[in-house]
Amino acid sequence: MKLAKLSGSFVWHHHETEDELFLVVNGHLRMELRERTVELGPGEFLIVPRGVEHRPVAEGEVEVLLFEPASTLNTGNIRNERTAERLEHL
């Protein structure tokens, strides 16, 4: 389980071997998928199956819980300046 704050548009990416569950704690999240867009508010969640390309978009700051293996990179199959190689532990 990971706690994250999102703001703005993220990169299009997918995860080869992991499903990813996004649970919105605070704010509103728009999850863009190639074939549709899903709007999520507090208490709502979405499971993005492995291999599905997606892009989280937060108009304002959004707090989410992510349920995924600890080894899952935030940018999935893409490595760039937004890739978090090491996560902060609380």
PyMOL commands that set and color helices and strands:
alter all, ss='L'
color gray80, all
select strands_A, chain A and resi 2-9+20-26+29-33+37-40+45-48+54-67
alter strands_A, ss='S'
color yellow, strands_A
deselect
rebuild
show_as cartoon
